[in-house]
Amino acid sequence: MPQHKIAQPQHIVLPNGLEYDQPTGLFINNEFIESSHSKKISVQNPSTEETIGDVFSGSKEDVEYAVDVAEHAFQESDWATQDPKNRAKLLNKLADLMEEELELIASIESLDNGKTLALARGDVGLSINCIRDAASYADKINGRTIETGDGYMNFTLREPIGVCGQIIPWNFPLMMLSWKVAPALAMGNVLILKPASATPLNALYFASLVKRVGFPSGVVNIIPGGGREVGTVITEHPRIRKVAFTGSTDIGKDIAVKASGSNLKKITLELGGKSAHLVFNDANIEKTLPNLVDGIFKNAGQICSSGSRIYVQEGIYDKLLSSFKTYVENLKVGSPFDEDNFQGAITNEEQFNTIMKYIGLGKEEGAKVLTGGGRVGTKGFFVAPTIFYDVHEEMRVVKEEIFGPVVTISKFKTLEEGVKMANDSEFGLGAGIETENLSTALKVAKLLKSGTVWINTYNDFDSRVPFGGVKQSGYGREMGEEVYHCYTEVKAVRIKL
């Protein structure tokens, strides 16, 4: 293996007084190294617009090196063939270490991403649960026996795929990492992960925990960098056998074509959404309001499954509008390290500008503003929670994913009309139902074309429940037992007796 120059960490003092050493190098073969071309990414604090620091940005040569060491770890060590309980032991140690450092990890997330500290703590908690679940599943995803008569014995094996490429977004830097890394490792795979360029800090800090726990060299590799320099190379690499991507539908389509064209990689795609949240006449408004808020304003609306289209049955439309306006105007927006704030900053300037463009477009299209509709403050990427109402279904703010704290509210008469409006989208990631009637809830849940349906809650995740989309929201699943099937291949064995 070639010799690489070790990258030096950067000491960071967080706004809440915590201090730590931030890794700045590419994590390959259990070392933090400088990139082959020495290029760096400047990481910005979205709450202040100030530079946090620089990390090295990978290249095609760096990906090649990572593939070499990952393939060696998969083929030449016992990582994939050992007793799964040994992998489970390492995963549990990793979860323990993350639990010990939860406040620090959450603080890094808030600094880098702009989300509130309270939300970041929840993300770290779910990430820990995902890793613990993976440990528990490590020896439970097995094959089966198949009866075909006395002349044969048949059984199947579930085997790891090999080198897996993983590309994650900036809205949930740690959580998206855990959703992909944990099941891949539990099943005996090795991986190369590219974090988003805007939010690489926690991925690299996570890598330092992987090394401290004692994962073998080459099993986990993390390479920050641009989509063209790193993401496309991962997608098209002939020795990477699986790619998992979370991000926009347009990029997901491109990845599907390139990955299939390279070597027919196994693919998991969790893509965009424009999810509907239905509120029926019998809904308890007091209980519904926080669900609507979590549906669209949680994480500043930067959630693929956000309930960005609210449909309210006509009997409570006016009352809900009034109550929702009051509730939302009491939400506090500002520094993620202020515990009183519900909503932090938009993660990067490009997305901030996109959101502001859509708010302007909604006004031009004639959508009425119930509340919000502008920037908060003059420094940092803060956007007021914005509600458009009396919209029509052909408006771009209704049809297109905005990925920010912007929601539209429409009226419907009958259950059938509400379901039709909800399903009138090319996306199908999440959906919500607010009703006190169990029959209504179950009937509508079956009719909605969506990968997840929440009833009397929203954006409410559990590591044991699968998550993923239909239609142009992607395919494959994260979390739950289903995710482990995405990281294994089935081999059939048939024996003539």
N, C-alpha and C positions, 0 to 999 in steps of 0.2 A: 504494500500500500504506500502511496506517496506521502511525503511529509507535508504537514500543513502548519501554518503559523497560528498559534493560539490567540484568540481574540480576548482582549481585556474587558472585564465588566465595568459598568458605570455605577457609582454610588448615587442612590436617589433618596431624597428626603420627601416623603409624601405630605400632602396638605394637613393630614391629621397627626403628623409628628412621627409616624413610623418610618424606619429607615431599612434599606436593603441594598444588596448588590445585584444590579440588573445585568443578566447575560446579554451580550451584544453580538455574539458570533452565530454562525450556522451550527446547528447541533447535528453532527454526523459522526457515527462510530463512537459515541459517548464522549465527544470532545466539542467544545465551542471554538470554532475555527473562523478565520477570516475567509471571505469569499475569494474565488480564483481571480476575479478582476478588481477586487478591493472596493467595489461600489457600495454605497450605504443608502439606507432609507432614513429620512428625517421623520421622527415621530412627534406628532403635535398633540397638545392638550386641548381638546375641543371646548373646554369650559373657559379657557383663557386665551386661546389662539397662540400660546407660547410653545416653543419647542421643548420637548422633554429630553430628547437625546437622539442618537443615531444608532441603528443596528445594521449589520452587514446584509447585503442583498445578494441572493444566490444567482447562479448562471447555469447554463446547460451543462457545463463541465462539473459543477457542483452536484447537480442532479445525477449525473453519470456516476460520480464517486459514491453518492448515497445509494444508488441502485446496486453497485458492486458490493458494498458492505452489507446491505440488507439481504441481498441474495446469498451472500456467504453465511450470514447468520441463520438464514432459513434452511440452507442445504447442508451446511457443514457442522452445525451445532445440533444439540438435542432440543432446541427451543420448541420446535413444532411437534416433536415425537415424545417428549417427556410426559410423565404423569401430569394431567391437567391441574391437579391439586398444587403442583409447584408454581404454575403460572398464577393460580388463584392466590397463593400466599403472597406473591409479589404485588399483585393488584390490591390486596387488602392492606399491605404495608404502605402502598402509595396513598390509599384513601386515608389511612391513619395520619400520615404526614400532612396531607392537605387539611385534615380536620384540625390538627395542631396549629396550622398557619392560616386558618380561614380568614381572619381579619386582615392579614397582610395581603393575601391573594385577592380578596374582595376590594381592597384599597387600590391595588394595581389595576384592577378592572375598571374602577371608577375613574382613575386618572387617565387611562388610555382610551376608554370608550365613551366616557361622559355620563354613564348611567348613575343613578343614585346609589349610595352605599348600601341602603337597605335592599334594593333590588339585586345588587351585586352579591350580597351575602346569600340571597336566595339562589342565585345562579351557581355559586360555589357549592352550596348544599346539595343541589340537584346533581351537580357534576360528581360529587362524592358518592351519592347514591347510585349513579350509573356505574361507577367503577366497582362498588361493592356488589351490585347486581351481576356485573360481568364475572366477578370472582365466583359468585354462586352458580353461574351457568357454565363455567369452564368445563365441568365434567358431566353436564346434563344434556348437551346437544348431541344426541347419539343417533345411530342408524336404527333400522328395524328389521325384523324377520318377516318373510313373505311366504305364505303357504301356497304351493302349487302342486301338491300331491307327493306320494311317497318316493318317487324317483329322483327328487331334487331337494336340495337345501338352498335357500336364497336369503341373502341379507344385504343390507346397505351400510356403507360407512359414510360419515360426514368428515371431510378432511379440509384442512386449511387451504386457502387459495395460493398463498405465497406473498409476493411483494405487492402491497396495496398502496395506491396513491390517494391522498385525501386533501381536499381543498375546501377551506372554511371561510365564512364571511366575517364582517366586522361587527355585526350587531350583538352577537353573543360569543365573544372570542374564546372563553374557557368552556362554556357549555357545549358549543358545537364541537370543540376539540374532544371533549369527554364522550359525546355521543358516538364519535367515530373511532377514537383510539381504543376505548375500553373493549368493545366487542371484538375488534380486530385482534387485539392481544390475547383475549380470553380463548379465542379459537386457534391460536398458535400461528397467526400471521405475523409478518413484519411490515413496517410501514414507513412512508415518506409523506409528511404533512406540510402543506403550505398554508400558513396563516395569512389573513388579509394584510396588505401592506400598511393599512391605517392603524392596525391594532395587533402588533406582533409581540408585545411585552409579556403577556401572561403565558403565551405558548412557549416562549423561551424560558421563562421562570419554571413552568411545568417541566420542561426538559431537565432543568437542574434537579428537580425532585426525583425524576426517573433515574437519574444517575446516582443520587444519594441512596435510593432504595436498593439499587443493585441489579437493575435490568441489564441483560447481556449487551455488549457492544453491537451496534448495527440493527438492533430490534426496533428501536424508535429513532427516527431521524426527522428533524424539523428545520425547514428551509424557508425563511422569509424571502420575499421577492415579488417581482411583477408577474402579471398573468402570462405575458409572452415569454419572459425569460425562464420562469419556473413552472407555472401552471400548464402551459401548452406542452412543455417537455414531458411533464408527468403524464398528461393525458395521452400523448402519442407514443410514449416509450414502449418498445416491443417486449421488454422484460418485466414491466409492471402489468399485473394480471387483473387488477381490480381498481376502479376509480370511484370515489364517493365525493359528491359535490353538493354544497348548499349555497344557493345564491339566486341570481335572477334567471327568469325563464329563457331569455335570449342567449345568455352565456351557457345555460344548461343544454340548450339545443345544440350549440356549437360543440360542446364537450361530447355529447352523445354521438355526433357524427364523427368527430376526430377519434374518439376512443374506439368506436366500432371499426373505423377504417384502418386503424393501426394493427390491432391484433384481436379484435372482438372481445375486448375487456368486459368483464362483468361490471355493471354500472348501477349506482344508486344516485338518484337525483331528488333533492328536496328543494323545490323552486318557489316561484312567486305565488302570491295570493291576492284575492280581492274578496275577502270572506264576508258572508252575510250573517247578521245577528237579528233574529226575528223576535219581536216582542208582541205577545198576544194580549187580548183585552183583559184576560183574567190574571195577568202577571202582577206580582206584588212589587209595586214601583219602588218601595224603600229597599227591597232586596235586589232589585234589578239594576239600580243606578251604579253601584260599585262594580257590577259585572260588565256593564257597558263601558265604564271607565277602564277597567282592566283589559277589556277587549281591544280598545283602540289607543289609549293614552299610556298604558304600561310600556316601559322602555321607549318612551317618546314616539310610540307608534312604529318603531323599527322592529317589527316582528312579522315574519312572512304570513302568519295566520291571523294577523290583526283583523278584528271585526269592523272593517272600514266602511261597510254598508249596513246601516241600521234600518230595518223595516218595522214599522209600528202599526198595529191594527187600529183602524180609524176611531174606535170607541175610546181609546186613551191617548190618542195622538197629541192633542193640545196639552193635556195635563202632563204627559211625559216630557214634552218639549220644555215646558216651564220649569219642571223639577230638575231636568238634566242641565239646563242652563245654570241654575243656581248652584248645583253640585259642582259642576266643572269650574265655575268661576271662583270657587273656594280652594281649588288645587293650587299648590305653590310650585313655581318653576324657578330653578336657579342652581347654584353650586351643588354638585352631587355629594359633597362632603357635609352639607347642611342637612341634618337629620329631619328637619321640618319640611323639606322639599319632596314633592311627589315625583316630579319630572326633572331630569337633568338635561344635558346638552345633546344636540344632534351630533353624531360621531365624527363627521368630517364636513369640510366646507362645501364640497361638491354636492353631497346629499342635502345640506342646508339650502343651497341654491335651488335644487330640484324641488324641494318642498315649497319654497317661497314662489317659485314659478307656477306650481299647481294651484296655490292659493289665489294668485292673481288670475289664473285661467278660470277658476271657478267663479270668481266675481264677474269676469268678462262674459261667461256663459249664462249669467243671470241667476246663479244659485244665491240664495239669501244666507247671510251670515248671522247665526244665532249668537255666537260668541267667538272671541279670538280673531284670527285673521291677520296676524302680524308677528313681528320679531319681538322678543323680550330683551330689553337692555341694548347696549351698543357693543358689548364685548363678549365673545363666546357665541356659540351657535345654538341659541335658545329660541324656540318657537312656541308661541302661545297655543294651548289646546284649542283647536278650531272646529266648529260645527257648522256645516252647511245644511239647510233644510229647504223643503219645497223644491227639491231637485227633480229633474226628469232623467229617465234611464239612459238616454243617449249622451249625456254630458260626459266629458272626458274624466272629470273628477269622480264620476260613478263607475266608469268602465276600467280605468287604468290604475295600476298599483302606484300609490304615492310614496309609501314607506315613510310615513311621518305622522305626527299627531293631528291628522285631518280626517274627519268622518262626515259622511252624508246621511241624511235621514229622509226616508220616504214613507208614504202611507199605503196601506193595503186594506182591502175589505174582507175577503174570505181566506180561509186556510189555503185553499188551492191557489189563489192569486199570490199570496205571500211566498209559497214554495216556488211558484213559477218565476217570480222576480228574483228570488235567492239563487235559483239554478241558472239564471240567464247570465252566465259568465264562462269564459274559457278557463278560469281557474277553479280549483276544487281542493283547497288545503284544509281550511277550518270552517266551522259554522256554529252558530249559537241559537239556542231556543230559550225563551223566557216564558214560562207558563206554570200555573198551579195544577194543571190538568194532566195526569199521567198519560191518559190515552192520547191526548194531543201531542204530548212530548214524544211518545214512542212512534206515533204515526208519522210525524214530521221528520223525526230522525231517520226513518227508513226511506223517506222520499228525497232527502237532501243528497245531492251528488258531491260528497266531500269525504276526505280521508279521516277527519275527526269531527265529531259533533259534541259540543258541550251543552249540557242542559242545566239551567239555573247556575251557571258559572261560566268562565271564559278564560282562555290562555292559562289554563290550570293543568300543569304537567305533572306526571309521575313517571319515574324511571321504569316502572313495570308495565306501562301502557304504551303501545306502539304509536308512532307519529309519522305521517307522510301524506302525500297527496294523490289525487286522481286528475285526469285531464292534463292541462298544461302546468299543473303544480308538481308534476314529477312522478316517480315510481320508486319502489323499494321503501323500506321503513327504517326509522331510527327507534331505538329503545324497544322494550318488550322482548318476548322470545323471538319475534319475527326478525329482529335485526341480526341475530346470529346466523340465520339462514342466508343472509346477504354476504356473510364472510366465510362461508363454507361451500365446498362442492360435494355433490352426492356421487358416490361410486357404488355400483351394483355388483355383487358377487353371486354367481350361480354355479352350484356344484352338482354334478350328476353322481348319484350314489350307486 
